[in-house]
Amino acid sequence: MLSSQGNKITYFGHSTFGLTTPSGQFALIDPWVTTNPRCPENLKVLPRLDAIFLTHGHADHLGDLLALAKQYKPKVVSNFEIYLWLESKKTGAQGLPGNKGGSQQVGDFAVTITNAFHSSSIQDNGHVIYGGEAGGYIVELPGGITLYHAGDTCIFGDMKLIGELYKPDIACLPIGDVFTMGPREASIAIRLLGVKHVIPMHYATFPMLTGTPEDLTSETNDIAGLEIHALHPGESLS
């Protein structure tokens, strides 16, 4: 049984998650909200937004960053290349550049950027701009709950180190295949991480993303104590 210590993790669809702490602070991981076809209408208007943690620059992750940054003026953690691009847009948001292995405190959230194996670019007025390297996030929430959001990635052996270093209570792992790992690879990632609570992500948004939570469950039914939290968009773990 997982105790969230008063924190709430809300699935917005695809790879977007909202994190709410007991004090009411709210952060988004990968802010694809208003144009996200999987995001429920009731989540597309945010009561507040204190921070954004961006894994990489692709449109299905960077999403509504500029519009949200201008409206809410949140703190935005990203790699250095995306930080420079965001600064050039003069949104008024506070950019907090980082890179893999680096940690920083952002309000109630302690975040560390981890490795991920994926490409990254930004589509900007018909141009494709280099977006640095893709990453994932370790997010330490109040009360000692640690979340690992893998970002877009294939499986890699150093997930074992992520598990040993940060001991995540919950892992958000992509399972859709084609652009990221599928259920078979995600099942090995779960073993490397040693995590017992997993939220599948990056599936069902587009027809080519064929991996399913049912496939992941089938691949992991031998892992004792594992809970696959197949949240529907709009549902929360709390």
C-alpha positions as CSV (number, residue, x, y, z in Angstrom):
1,M,0.0,0.0,0.0
2,L,1.4,3.4,-1.0
3,S,1.0,6.4,1.3
4,S,1.2,9.6,-0.7
5,Q,1.8,11.7,2.5
6,G,-0.9,14.2,1.4
7,N,0.5,14.7,-2.1
8,K,-1.6,14.1,-5.3
9,I,-0.4,12.9,-8.7
10,T,-2.8,13.6,-11.4
11,Y,-2.6,12.1,-14.9
12,F,-3.4,14.7,-17.7
13,G,-2.8,12.1,-20.5
14,H,0.2,11.1,-22.6
15,S,3.2,12.0,-20.5
16,T,1.8,15.0,-18.6
17,F,1.3,14.9,-14.9
18,G,0.2,17.4,-12.3
19,L,1.8,17.3,-8.8
20,T,0.0,18.9,-5.9
21,T,1.7,19.1,-2.5
22,P,-0.1,19.3,0.9
23,S,0.6,23.1,1.0
24,G,-1.3,23.5,-2.3
25,Q,1.7,24.1,-4.6
26,F,1.2,22.7,-8.1
27,A,3.7,21.6,-10.7
28,L,3.4,20.2,-14.2
29,I,5.7,17.6,-15.7
30,D,5.7,18.2,-19.5
31,P,3.0,20.8,-19.9
32,W,0.9,19.5,-22.8
33,V,-2.5,20.5,-21.6
34,T,-4.9,22.6,-23.7
35,T,-4.0,20.9,-27.0
36,N,-3.5,17.4,-25.6
37,P,-6.2,15.2,-27.1
38,R,-6.1,12.9,-24.0
39,C,-6.5,15.7,-21.5
40,P,-10.0,16.1,-20.0
41,E,-11.6,19.5,-20.4
42,N,-11.9,20.1,-16.7
43,L,-8.1,20.0,-16.4
44,K,-7.4,22.5,-19.2
45,V,-8.0,25.5,-16.9
46,L,-5.5,25.5,-14.0
47,P,-6.3,27.3,-10.8
48,R,-2.5,27.9,-10.2
49,L,0.8,26.8,-11.6
50,D,4.0,27.2,-9.5
51,A,6.5,25.1,-11.5
52,I,7.1,23.3,-14.7
53,F,9.5,20.4,-15.2
54,L,10.3,19.8,-18.9
55,T,11.9,16.6,-20.1
56,H,12.6,17.7,-23.7
57,G,11.5,19.9,-26.6
58,H,9.2,17.7,-28.7
59,A,5.7,19.2,-29.2
60,D,3.9,16.5,-27.3
61,H,5.9,17.4,-24.2
62,L,6.8,21.1,-24.5
63,G,3.2,21.5,-25.5
64,D,1.7,24.7,-24.1
65,L,4.8,25.9,-22.3
66,L,4.9,29.4,-23.8
67,A,1.2,30.1,-23.1
68,L,1.3,28.8,-19.6
69,A,4.6,30.6,-18.8
70,K,3.1,33.9,-19.9
71,Q,-0.2,33.3,-18.0
72,Y,1.1,32.0,-14.7
73,K,4.8,33.0,-14.6
74,P,5.9,29.7,-13.0
75,K,9.5,28.5,-12.4
76,V,10.5,26.4,-15.3
77,V,13.2,23.7,-15.0
78,S,14.7,22.5,-18.3
79,N,18.0,21.7,-19.9
80,F,20.3,24.7,-20.7
81,E,19.4,24.8,-24.4
82,I,15.6,25.0,-23.8
83,Y,16.3,27.5,-21.0
84,L,18.0,29.8,-23.6
85,W,15.2,29.4,-26.0
86,L,12.6,30.2,-23.3
87,E,14.5,33.2,-22.2
88,S,14.4,34.5,-25.8
89,K,10.6,34.4,-25.7
90,K,10.3,37.0,-22.9
91,T,7.4,35.2,-21.1
92,G,8.2,36.5,-17.7
93,A,8.6,33.0,-16.3
94,Q,11.6,32.3,-14.2
95,G,13.8,29.8,-16.1
96,L,15.9,27.5,-13.9
97,P,18.4,25.8,-16.2
98,G,19.9,22.4,-15.2
99,N,21.3,19.3,-16.7
100,K,21.7,15.6,-16.0
101,G,22.8,14.8,-12.5
102,G,22.0,18.3,-11.2
103,S,19.5,18.9,-8.4
104,Q,17.7,22.0,-7.2
105,Q,14.9,23.0,-4.8
106,V,11.9,24.5,-6.5
107,G,9.3,25.5,-3.8
108,D,8.1,22.2,-2.3
109,F,9.8,20.1,-5.0
110,A,13.3,18.9,-5.0
111,V,14.2,17.9,-8.5
112,T,17.1,16.0,-10.2
113,I,17.4,15.6,-13.9
114,T,18.3,12.1,-14.9
115,N,19.5,10.5,-18.1
116,A,17.1,9.5,-20.9
117,F,17.9,8.2,-24.4
118,H,15.8,10.1,-26.9
119,S,16.2,13.0,-29.3
120,S,15.0,16.6,-28.6
121,S,14.1,19.5,-30.8
122,I,11.8,22.5,-30.8
123,Q,9.5,23.5,-33.6
124,D,9.5,27.3,-33.7
125,N,7.8,29.2,-36.5
126,G,8.5,26.7,-39.2
127,H,12.1,26.0,-38.0
128,V,13.5,23.0,-36.1
129,I,15.8,24.1,-33.3
130,Y,18.2,21.9,-31.3
131,G,16.7,21.2,-27.9
132,G,19.6,19.8,-26.1
133,E,19.5,16.2,-24.8
134,A,16.3,14.6,-23.4
135,G,16.1,13.7,-19.7
136,G,13.9,12.4,-17.0
137,Y,13.2,13.7,-13.5
138,I,13.5,12.5,-9.9
139,V,11.0,14.6,-7.9
140,E,11.1,14.4,-4.1
141,L,7.8,15.5,-2.7
142,P,7.0,16.6,0.9
143,G,6.8,13.7,3.3
144,G,9.5,11.7,1.7
145,I,7.7,10.5,-1.4
146,T,10.0,10.1,-4.5
147,L,8.7,10.1,-8.0
148,Y,10.7,9.1,-11.1
149,H,9.4,10.4,-14.4
150,A,11.5,8.7,-17.0
151,G,10.6,11.0,-19.9
152,D,10.8,9.6,-23.4
153,T,13.4,6.9,-23.3
154,C,14.4,3.4,-24.2
155,I,15.5,1.0,-21.5
156,F,19.1,1.5,-20.3
157,G,21.2,-0.3,-17.7
158,D,21.8,2.7,-15.5
159,M,18.2,2.6,-14.4
160,K,19.6,0.3,-11.8
161,L,21.7,3.2,-10.5
162,I,18.7,5.5,-10.5
163,G,16.9,2.9,-8.4
164,E,19.9,2.5,-6.0
165,L,20.5,6.3,-5.7
166,Y,17.0,7.7,-5.4
167,K,14.9,4.7,-4.4
168,P,11.8,5.9,-6.2
169,D,8.4,5.0,-4.6
170,I,6.6,5.6,-7.9
171,A,7.8,5.4,-11.5
172,C,6.1,6.9,-14.5
173,L,7.3,4.9,-17.5
174,P,6.6,5.1,-21.2
175,I,5.1,1.9,-22.7
176,G,3.7,3.0,-26.1
177,D,6.6,1.6,-28.2
178,V,7.9,3.1,-31.6
179,F,9.2,6.3,-30.0
180,T,10.0,4.9,-26.6
181,M,10.3,1.6,-24.9
182,G,7.3,-0.8,-25.1
183,P,5.8,-3.0,-22.3
184,R,8.5,-5.7,-22.7
185,E,11.3,-3.2,-22.2
186,A,9.4,-1.3,-19.4
187,S,9.0,-4.6,-17.5
188,I,12.8,-4.9,-17.4
189,A,13.1,-1.2,-16.4
190,I,10.8,-2.0,-13.4
191,R,13.1,-4.8,-12.3
192,L,16.2,-2.6,-12.7
193,L,14.6,0.2,-10.7
194,G,13.2,-2.1,-8.0
195,V,10.1,0.1,-7.9
196,K,6.8,-1.3,-6.6
197,H,4.4,1.3,-7.9
198,V,4.3,2.2,-11.7
199,I,2.1,4.6,-13.7
200,P,2.2,3.8,-17.4
201,M,2.4,6.8,-19.8
202,H,3.0,7.8,-23.4
203,Y,0.5,5.3,-24.9
204,A,-2.9,5.4,-26.7
205,T,-2.5,9.1,-27.7
206,F,-1.8,8.2,-31.4
207,P,-2.6,4.9,-33.2
208,M,1.1,4.0,-33.6
209,L,1.6,3.9,-29.9
210,T,0.5,0.3,-29.5
211,G,1.7,-0.7,-26.0
212,T,-1.0,-1.1,-23.3
213,P,-1.1,-1.3,-19.5
214,E,-2.6,-4.8,-20.0
215,D,0.6,-5.8,-21.9
216,L,2.7,-4.4,-19.2
217,T,0.8,-6.3,-16.5
218,S,1.2,-9.5,-18.5
219,E,5.0,-8.9,-18.7
220,T,5.3,-8.2,-15.0
221,N,2.9,-10.7,-13.3
222,D,5.9,-12.5,-11.8
223,I,7.1,-9.4,-9.8
224,A,5.9,-9.8,-6.2
225,G,4.2,-6.8,-4.7
226,L,4.1,-4.7,-7.9
227,E,1.1,-2.4,-8.5
228,I,0.5,-1.0,-12.0
229,H,-1.6,2.1,-11.6
230,A,-3.2,2.4,-15.0
231,L,-4.7,5.9,-14.5
232,H,-7.2,7.2,-17.0
233,P,-6.6,10.9,-17.9
234,G,-8.1,13.0,-15.1
235,E,-7.5,10.3,-12.4
236,S,-5.2,10.9,-9.5
237,L,-3.0,8.8,-7.2
238,S,-3.4,10.3,-3.7
